[in-house]
Amino acid sequence: MTLKENLLLLIRNAQRNRFNFRRWYRANIRPDWFGLDDAVSLLCEEGRYYALIFAHDFARAFWKQGAQMRFVVPTLTYSRMNGKGEVITITRKPFTRRTIKADVWQYHLRQMAISDDPMSYLKRFLPSTEDIGAQEEADENLSAAG
């Protein structure tokens, strides 16, 4: 996926949680609005998308307060001293973490800031294609029943 496609997915995900991208864009990037596509194209230029992904309003909406989130913590390797004074290497396997903290967005902003690639950190929280397919199927079932 291109950067523009990823940004569109991130924005749509935050908009589901009441993030007003147009208002944020006009207040922080440019006062004139020519549409979502043009706005995202401008954000892709010269790394301007960092203003969006590190914005508190965006983070609050993306990691919705009180919502349970699932994400994979990657493999971690580090060294430490054991009881005998020897340096040993510890390798933690990747695992799934679930969280429902009220200020979870602050935690994720800190983690994103120290990660090597903030976009790849954010992409871990996007729904997978299976999740999207299941949601579309559930929406179709609701509209057929109603």
Number of C-alpha atoms within 10 A of each C-alpha: 6 8 14 17 12 16 22 16 15 21 21 15 18 21 15 12 15 15 19 15 18 15 12 16 19 13 11 11 15 11 12 11 12 9 9 14 11 11 18 19 16 16 20 16 10 8 9 14 19 13 14 20 20 16 14 14 17 24 20 21 19 24 25 21 17 12 12 12 15 14 15 12 13 11 10 10 10 9 10 11 10 10 7 6 8 9 11 11 12 11 11 12 10 11 11 9 10 11 12 14 16 13 13 19 20 15 11 17 21 11 13 18 12 10 12 10 10 16 17 12 17 17 15 13 16 16 15 11 9 9 11 12 12 12 13 12 12 12 12 12 11 10 9 8 7 6
